Amino acid sequence: MCTVCGCAGDGATISEAHGHDHGHDHAHHHDHGHAHAHAHDHGGAVHTHADGTTHSHAHSQDAHPQDTAPQDTAPQERAGTLDYGQGPARAHAPGLSQARMVEIETNILAKNDGYAGTNRARLDAAGILALNLLSGPGAGKTTLLVETLKALAGRLPAAVIEGDQQTDNDAARIRAVGVPAVQINTGKGCHLDAHMVGHALEKLPLPQGGVLFIENVGNLVCPAAFDLGETARITLISVAEGDDKPLKYPDIFQGAELVLITKADLAPYVDADMAALERNIARVNPKAEILRVSARGEVGLARWLAWLERRRASRLEALAIAAEAKARTLRAAAGLLAAREAHS
């Protein structure tokens, strides 16, 4: 759920890796190693699940009348602008105080982070480089991904999780390339969460030591708040979206390890100011690497493909070092135990 828009994962469906959709409610039909408490504060309705259990979601104004504080939710005004993003919650919802919104978001994200930790452990164990691809609709995520997978065929094993509100069009495009893909349809939800991804991982043959691409729902706001258990976030922005997008939607850029400026071949035709766009990305996130890419031909993908191979190599090296350190610790512990037994 998002604390402002009220979206939720109930009603999401997840397809099989090879295209069969059984229409599962994402949250309750599978066990991937963590409890399904679902004490989310969202909605106000009571939900009944396939196993007969129910739970309610409520954060209505009536449930917390003491939190209704008009003076706490009034926007700041300056030069003709009503700014609702300056309070502690950095957002506004009618009937909820800033304090209550912060509390709700903290509770939701804490649960999500628990699921993300489980996903991350599973991906670490398989040596997977998991990349969360974020962008607005139409930035070219799926097209770039299709062409990337074609170029990587035989060089690097991969799998894909696709996120959209409806249809399995994108997963079908990925499967047509010969790469396993699971489609998550979020219904009214505007982003993937770690719980959904955990269930998708159960259906997906993970490529040992390979790359998992998670294509998030096209949205420049909500996906930024939710850790999916990924290794890194990659934000895409097309040249046609405007060079001020990073300033208008900073959250989606701030957590990115890499920003891909897509459809770079179209820059001359849409009057794109590439230098201004890169400056604004760096202003929001000075640490992010920035690459210009085009899905038209190998040349437009060359730097992106090189980045993928470098990042995968560094990921495997880091996991190997961690495994070796753990093995040394275990051997040392075994030696101490043997020494104690010898002297007993």
N, C-alpha and C positions, 0 to 999 in steps of 0.2 A: 504493500500500500504506500501511497504518497500522502504526506500529511496535508497537502493542499488539495490535490485533485481527487483524492479518495479512491483511486484505483486499487484493485486487489487481484490476487492470483486465482481466486475461486473461479472455476469455469474454464481454466486454461486446459488445453489438450496438448499431448506430446505424441508425435508419430514414431514408428519404428525406424531404425537406421536405414532400412531399404524401402521405406515408403508406405507401410501399412499403418493407418491411423485407427486406433481402437477407441478413441474418444475418451481417454482416461481423464478424470479429475486429477490434476497434477499433484495434489498435495497429500493424498491418502491411500493410494493403491499400492505403493511400493515402499520398501524399507531400505534406506541407504545409510544406516548406521547412526541415526540420531533420532531423538524423540520428536514426536509430532504434537507438541503441546498446543500450539496455535492460540496463544493468548493475545492475539493481535487486537489492538483497539481500533477496529475499523468497521464502519457500515451501519450497524444497528439491527441487523437481521440475525435470525437463528438459522444455521445451516445444518442439514442432515446429510450424512455421508453414507456410502455404500454399505459400510459395516454396521449401520444403525446408530452410530454415535452422533452427537450434536455438539455444536459450540456456538456461542453468540459472539458478535462483534459490536461493540458499542463505544462510541465516544460522543454521543449526541449532546447538544446543549443542555437538555434536561438532566442528563446524567451528571453534569458538572456545573450546576448553576453558579457556583461561587467563582468559576473561572471566567465568566462573561465579564469582560472589562473593556468597555468601549474606548476609554482613554488609552488603553494599552495597545489597541489595534488601529488607532487613527494613523493615517499616513503622514509622513513628513512632506511638507510642501516647499518647493523652491522653484522659482522661475517657470511657473506653469506646469510643474511636474508633481504628480502624486506618487510618492515613493513608499511602497509597502515592504521594502526589503531591508530596512535599517534596524529593525528590532532584533532581539536575541535569536528568534526563529528564522529571521531573514525571509519571512513569508507572511501571508495573511489568510485566515479562514474565518468566515463569519461565525460569531458565537464562541470562539476559542481565544483565550488569552495567549500571549506569547509564551508564558511559562508552561501552559498546558500543551501547546504545540511542540515545544522543545522536549517535554516529557514523553509525548507520544512518539515522536521521531526517534528519541533515544531508545525507547523500548523496542520499536520495530527494527531498527538497525542492529541492536544487540542480538536479537534473534537471527537476523540475516547473517551477521558476522559469525555466529556459531555454525550455521550451515556452510558458509564460505570456508571456514577452517577445515571442516570435514572434506569438502571438495578439494581443497588445496593439498591435504595429506594424501588423498587418493591419487591426485595428479603427480605429486612428488614421487610417490612410490613407483609410478610407471615411467618416470623420467620425461614427463610431458611439458612442453612449452605451451602454455595456454594463453591465448591472446584475446582480449575483450575488445571487439571493434565497435566503436561508438560514432554516431553521426546523426545529422538530420535526415529526413526522407530525401531520396534522390541524389545523395552525394556520390553514389556509385559503389557502395560497399560490395554488393553481390557481384557486379560485373568485374570489379577488381579481383575479388576472391576467385571467381571462375577462371580468369586468365592466369592468376597466380598458381592455382592448382594444376592447370595445364602445363605451365612452365616447370613446376616442381615434380611432375610425374617421373618416377624412377629415381629421383634425387633425394626426396625427403618424404617420409610417410605422414599422412595428414588425415584429420577427421573434422567435421563441422557440426556445430549446433546453430540452427537458424531461429531467430526470434521475430515474430510478426504478430499483429493482432488477429489476423485471419489469413487463410489460404496456406498451401504448402508450395507455392510457386517457386520460392527461392531454394528450398531444399531439393525440389525436383531438378532445378538447374545444376545444383552441386552433384547430385547423384548421376546426372547425365555425363559428367566428367569421369565417373568411376570412383568417386570418393564417398565414403559413408557419411550420411547426414541425418540428423534428427531435427524435426521441425517442432518448435514450441509455439503454439498459438495462445496468446495471452488474453484473448477476449477483450474486455474493456481495459485491461492493464496496459500501461504505457512503457513498461520496461521489463526486462528479465530480472529475476532475483535468484539468490543462491539455492533456494529450495527447488525451484523449477530445474535449474541446471543440474542439481544432484540427481534428480530422477532421469534427466536426459542422459547423464553419464552411465546409468545402468543399462541403457538400451544401445549404447554406442561402443563398437569395438575400438578401444583406445590403441593407437599405434605406439608401441613401446619406443620411447626415445624420440617420438615424433612431435608434431605440432597440432594442437587443437585450436581451431578458429571458432570463436563465439561471436556470431553476428547479432548484436543487440537490436532491439526495436528502434526504428528510426525516430529519434527524439533528442533534441538538444538540451533537455532539462533533466528529467527524472532518472535516466540510467546512471547519471554521474554519482548518485548517492549510494548505489548498491554494489558492494563487493561480491563477485561471483566465485571467488577462489582462483582468479586468474593470476598468471605470472606478471603480466603487464597489460596496460591499457593503451590502445591506439585510437586516436581520434582522427576522423577523416573530415575534410571540408573541401568542397569543389570550388573551382575558380569562379563559378557563376553565383555563389552565395553572398558575395560582398566581403570586402576586406575588414569590415568592422564587426563581423560575427564573433570573433574571440572576445571582444569587449562587451558585446551584448549578452553573450552566453558563456561567461568565464568558467563556470564549474566543470563543464564537459572537457575543457582544455587543461585545467589545472592539474588533474591527476594523470595526464597522459605521459607515457615515456617517449612516445613517438607521435608526431602529427604528420599525416599524409595529405598533401594538397593534391586532390584528384582532378582528373580531366584537364591536366596542365596543357595539353595540346590545344584546348579551346581558349586559352587566355587571350590571344590577340583578337578573337571574335566577340568577346564579352567585355572588352575594356577592363580587364582585371589588372589591378595594381598589385602585382605579386610582392614587391618589396614592402608595401604597406601592410599586406596581409601577414607576411613573415614577421614584421616588426610587432604587430599587434599580438601574434601568437607568443612571441618572446616576452612581450610585456606582461602577459598573463601567466606564462610558464617559462621562465628563463632556462630551465633545465631540459626541456623537451627538445629532442632532435627533430628537425623538419626536413621532409623529403618531398620533392615534386614528382608526381607519378602520372602515368597515362596507361590505360588498359589497352591502348592500340599498339600492339607490337612489343617485342622483347626489350627494345631500347627503353621504352617508357617504364618498364618494370625493373630494370637492371639494378638500380640502387636499392630498391625495396627488397628484391630477392637476395641481394648480398647482405642486407641488414638481417633478414630472416635467418640466413645460415650462420652469421656471426652470433646472433642472439641465441640460437639453438645450441651452438657449440659452447657458449659461455654458461648456459643453463646446465648442460650436461656436466661440464667441468665442476661447477659449484655443487651439484648434487653428488658427484663422485667424491669430492673433498669432504663433504659432510658425512657421507657413508663411511669413508675411511677413518674419519675422526671417531665416529660412533663405534666402529669395529675395534679401534685401538682401546677405547674406553672399556668395551666389553671384555677384550682380552686381558686388560689389566685387572679388571674385576675378577675374572676367572682365575688369574694367577694368584691374587690375594686369597681367594677362597681355597685354592689348592694348598697354599702355604699354611693357612690356618688349619686345614685338615691334617697336614703332615705333622704339625706340632701338637695336635690334640691327642 
